[in-house]
Amino acid sequence: MQNDFNHNILEETAHRPWPMPDSPWLMTQTWHDLLFAHWPVDAAALRPLVPAPFELDLFEGHAWVAVVPFHMTNVAPRGVPALPWLSAFPELNVRTYVRMNGRGGVYFFSLDATNPIAVGVARTLVHLPYFTATIKVEEKDGWIDYRSIRSPDGAEFAGRYRPAGLAKPPVPGSLEHFLTERYCLFTVNDAGRPFSLDIHHPPWPLQRAEAEITVNTVADAAGIRLPSVAPLLHFSKRQDMVAWMLKSEPS
């Protein structure tokens, strides 16, 4: 269990696309050994899978879908100590990029995690499509071995990945910047009402990555057909972040 959250990130704000919210942030998380595996997808095929209030955010005419495995520590409300049995667990998500009311953010098709309490809280309070999964993460000879099997439907991801270059922030205007520098997420409740949740973190310390993915059905479970091309791969060793309260979006 780690209790080394870097609060100095709150002073690093020049890179943000909009100011941090005036209200107090509510939660910390630290993300470790994260892989961004991105595929370009046809926007017309993706459009029916994204709630109507959100506009697809495209880069040079393409929509993008990512499968993102990592593990977390320091998952705790503000002012509450991180607890070993609640605050550290792996997660795997499937995401794309959307816009609403002049802001670009992340839309999640699924988020798999091993912690059933976190899954229940996130589904109930934040309206995110979290699922309980069995996930095993190991570091072997410089590779991150990662396997996730979702409990409800058996959707699976298995493979290994590692960094393959120096860490540096993405260049503004680049595809890497478009795909990673996102400071809010969007979601809808059961009635289809749109919400957003602001986050803050420093610029991503991105490295080129190598990956050997042997099983990947988590996008299929969301109705997404990934193209038969090699994904665009990036690795990040660590990212500290804070999050604010979910808020309703005018539509």
N, C-alpha and C positions, 0 to 999 in steps of 0.2 A: 504494500500500500504506500502511495506517495502523498506527502503533504507539502509539496514544494511548488505550489502554484505561484506563477510569476505575476504579481500585481502591477509590476512596472508596465505591462502592456496597456494599462489605462492611460498612460502618458503619451503613447505613440498613436497619433490620430491623423497625421497629415495625409496619409494614403487613402483615407476613407472617401467614398463617393458622396456621402452626406454626413452631417454631424451626428454624434452619438445622441440618443434620446436624453431629454432633460430628467426623466424619472430615474430612480436608482435601479441598477442592474440587480438581478435576482439569483443568478446561478453561475457556478464555475464548472468548466470541464477542461481536461487536458487530453489531447488526442495524440496517440503514439503510433509510429510505424504504419503510416497511412499510405495506401495506394489509390491514386486516381487512374482508373481504366476507362477511357472515353471512346465512344463510337459515334460517328456521324449517322444520323437517321433521317428518313424522309419526314419533313414537317407535316405533310398532309396525312401520313399514316399515324403520326404521334398525336395530332390535334384532338381526335375523339377520346383519347385517354387522359387528357388534362381537363380539369374543371373549366367550364365556360367563362367564369370571370377573369381568368388569367390568359394573357397573350403569350404565345411562345416567343422566347427570346432567341433569336437566330444570329449566327455568325456567318457572314457571307452566304446567306441563304440556307444554311444547314442548321437543323436542330441537333442537339447532342444529348446522349444518354450516358451516364456514368454508373459503374459498379465500384463501390468504395469500401474496402475492408480496412479495419483498424482496431485498436483497443483504447480504452479510456481509463483515466484515473481522475481524482479530484472532482468527481460528479457529486455536487452538493449544493444546497441552497446557501445563499449568502449568510455568513455568520455561523454556519453549522459545520462542525469538523467533519472531514471526510472519514467514512467508516469502511473498513475492509470488505464487509459483506454487502454493502450497498453502493459504494462509490467507485468501484473498479470492475470493469467487464468489457468484453469485446462487442463490437457492433459492425454490421454490414448494411450498407444502404444502396438503393437504386434511385437515381435522381435525374432530373432535367432542369432546364432554366426557363424562367417565365418573367413576365413584367406585369405590373399593375400600378396605376396611379403614379407613373413616372419613375418607378423604382424597379430594378432588376434583382431577382433573388432565385432561390432554389425551391423546386417542387419535388417532394419525395413520393415515389410510388410505393416504397416499402422501406422499413428499417427493422433489421433483425438483431436481437440482443438476447443474452443469456439470463438477464436479471428480470424475473417476472414482475417484481414490484415496479421497476422502472418502466417496463412495458405497459403495465396497467395505468400508472400515473400519466404517462405520455399520451396514451390513447384517450383517456378521460379528460384531462385538463388542457392538453395542447392540440387535440384533434389530429394527431399524427398516426399514420398507418404502421404502428409497431407490431412486431410478431415475436413470440418466444422461439428461440432456436438453440440448438446445441452447437457450440462453436469451440474449436480448438486452435490455439495460436502458439506456435513455437518458433524460436530462432535457431537455425541450424546452419553453421558454416557461412554465415553472412546473409542467408536467405530467411525470409519470413514465411514459414509454412502456415497456411490458413485453410481451415475447412469449416463450413457452416451448413447445417441442415435444419431447415425451418420445421417446427413441430406441426403446424396445421396442415400444410400441403406438400411437404417434402422438398420444396424448392431448395436448391443446393448450389454452393460455390466451393470449389476446391482448387488450390494451386499454390504457387510460391512466387515470391517477388523480392527484389532487392534494389537498392540505389545503384546508379551507374554514372554518376557525375557529381560535380560540385553543387552545393546548395546555393541558390540565389533567388531573389524575388522575381516574379514575372514582370515583363516589360509592359507598361500600359499600352493598350491598343492591340496587343498580341492575342492569339488564340488562348495561350496558357493563362493570361490575365483574365480573359472573358470567362473561362471555365472555372476558375478557382477563387477569384477575388469577389466574393459574394457576402453581403452583410445583412441579409435577412432571409427568412424562409416564408413561403406562402402555403396555406392549407385551407381546407373548408371543413365546416362541421357537418353533421348528418343532414341538416336542412339545406346544405349547399352554400351557406353564408361564408364569404371569404374573410380570412384572418391573415395577419403577418406577425412575425416575431423577429425582433432585431437582435443581432449578435455583434460582437466586436472581437477582433484579434489582430495581431500584427500582419504585415504582408507575409504571404506564404513563403517559407524557405523551401523552394522546389528543387528537386533533383530529377534528372532523367532516370528512368527505371527500366528494369528487365522483369518480365513475368512469364511464367509457364502456367497457364490456366488449363486445368484438365476437365473440370465440370463447371458449367455456368448456366443454370436454369432460373436464376432469380429474376432476370428481365422477362423471360418467357412467362413467368407466373403473373406478371403485370400486363400481359398481352403485347409485349414489345418484342419484335423480331430484330435482333441485332444483325448487322451486315456481316458477311464473311470476309472481313478485312481485319488486319492487325489493329488492335486498339492503340490510341495515344496514351502513353504511360508516364506518370510522374509519381515520385515518392516524396514524403515529408516525414522526417524523424519525429518531430514534436510540434504541436501548436497548442498554446493556451488561449482560452476564450471565455468571455462572459456573455450571458444572455439576459434579455429583458422579458417582461410579461407579454403574453399574447394579446394582440389588440385587433379589434374589428376594422376591416377596410371598407370605406365607402365604395359602393358599386353603382 
